[in-house]
C-alpha cells in the first residue's frame, strides 16, 4: 500500500497506540486532518491486518462499538483487559485516564 493511502495512515497511527491505552475513531480522523472521517477510520479498522491493534480504538465515549468485527463474543474486551484496561458493560472504565490523543502525543 502507498503511504498516502488513508487506510494505511490509520494503521500506522494504531501501531503507535501504547499498550494499556485507547483512542477513538474521531481522534485518529482529527490527527489525519480529516475530522469528519471517523466512520472511514472504522471502515479501515474493519479491514486491517491482524498486526494492527484495532482493539485499542473505541467510540467517543469509550464504548466497544467495533467489537462485532472481532472473532468471538468478547475478544475485544479480553484483549483490552489483558492490557490492564477495565471494561464494564461494553464500555472502557476510567476512559479519560486511559485515553490516548494522537494530536497531543505525536508531533504533526
C-alpha positions as CSV (number, residue, x, y, z in Angstrom):
1,X,0.0,0.0,0.0
2,X,1.1,3.5,-0.6
3,X,2.0,5.6,2.4
4,X,-0.6,8.3,1.4
5,X,-3.4,5.7,1.4
6,X,-5.9,6.8,4.2
7,X,-6.3,3.2,5.5
8,X,-2.5,2.7,5.8
9,X,-2.2,6.0,7.6
10,X,-4.9,4.8,10.1
11,X,-3.0,1.6,10.6
12,X,0.3,3.5,11.1
13,X,-1.3,5.5,13.9
14,X,-2.9,2.5,15.5
15,X,0.5,0.8,15.7
16,X,1.6,3.8,17.9
17,X,-1.2,3.5,20.5
18,X,0.6,2.3,23.6
19,X,-0.4,-0.9,25.3
20,X,-2.9,-0.2,28.1
21,X,-4.3,2.9,26.3
22,X,-7.2,3.5,23.9
23,X,-8.1,6.2,21.4
24,X,-11.2,7.0,19.3
25,X,-12.1,6.9,15.7
26,X,-12.6,10.6,15.8
27,X,-9.2,11.3,17.4
28,X,-7.5,9.4,14.6
29,X,-9.5,11.2,12.0
30,X,-8.7,14.5,13.5
31,X,-5.0,13.7,13.6
32,X,-5.2,12.8,10.0
33,X,-6.6,16.3,9.3
34,X,-9.9,14.7,8.3
35,X,-12.1,15.3,11.4
36,X,-15.3,14.3,9.6
37,X,-13.9,10.9,8.7
38,X,-14.5,8.9,11.9
39,X,-16.6,6.3,10.0
40,X,-13.9,5.9,7.4
41,X,-11.4,5.1,10.2
42,X,-13.9,2.5,11.3
43,X,-14.0,1.0,7.8
44,X,-10.2,0.9,7.7
45,X,-10.1,-0.9,11.0
46,X,-12.7,-3.4,9.8
47,X,-10.2,-4.3,7.0
48,X,-7.0,-4.1,8.9
49,X,-4.2,-6.7,9.2
50,X,-4.1,-8.8,12.4
51,X,-0.9,-7.0,13.4
52,X,-2.8,-3.7,13.9
53,X,-4.1,-3.3,17.4
54,X,-7.6,-2.3,16.4
55,X,-9.0,-3.3,19.8
56,X,-7.5,-0.1,21.2
57,X,-9.9,2.1,19.2
58,X,-13.3,2.8,20.7
59,X,-16.0,5.3,20.1
60,X,-16.0,8.8,21.5
61,X,-17.5,7.8,24.9
62,X,-15.4,4.7,25.3
63,X,-17.9,2.1,24.1
64,X,-16.6,-1.0,22.3
65,X,-18.6,-0.2,19.2
66,X,-16.3,-2.2,16.9
67,X,-16.5,-5.4,19.0
68,X,-18.8,-7.1,16.4
69,X,-15.8,-7.2,14.0
70,X,-13.7,-9.4,16.3
71,X,-13.9,-13.2,16.3
72,X,-15.6,-14.4,19.4
73,X,-18.2,-12.8,21.7
74,X,-15.9,-10.8,23.9
75,X,-12.5,-10.9,22.2
76,X,-12.1,-7.1,22.0
77,X,-12.9,-6.8,25.7
78,X,-10.5,-9.6,26.6
79,X,-7.7,-8.0,24.6
80,X,-8.2,-4.7,26.4
81,X,-8.4,-6.4,29.8
82,X,-5.2,-8.3,29.0
83,X,-3.6,-4.9,28.7
84,X,-4.9,-3.7,32.1
85,X,-7.9,-1.7,30.8
86,X,-11.1,-2.3,32.7
87,X,-14.3,-2.7,30.7
88,X,-17.8,-2.9,32.1
89,X,-21.0,-3.3,30.1
90,X,-19.0,-2.8,26.8
91,X,-17.5,0.5,27.9
92,X,-14.0,1.4,29.0
93,X,-14.0,2.3,32.6
94,X,-11.9,5.3,33.6
95,X,-11.9,6.3,29.9
96,X,-10.4,9.8,30.5
97,X,-7.3,8.3,32.2
98,X,-6.6,5.7,29.5
99,X,-7.4,7.9,26.5
100,X,-4.5,8.4,24.2
101,X,-4.8,11.5,22.0
102,X,-2.5,11.4,18.9
103,X,-2.8,15.1,18.3
104,X,-1.2,15.7,21.8
105,X,1.1,12.6,21.9
106,X,2.5,12.8,18.4
107,X,4.1,15.6,16.5
108,X,2.1,16.7,13.5
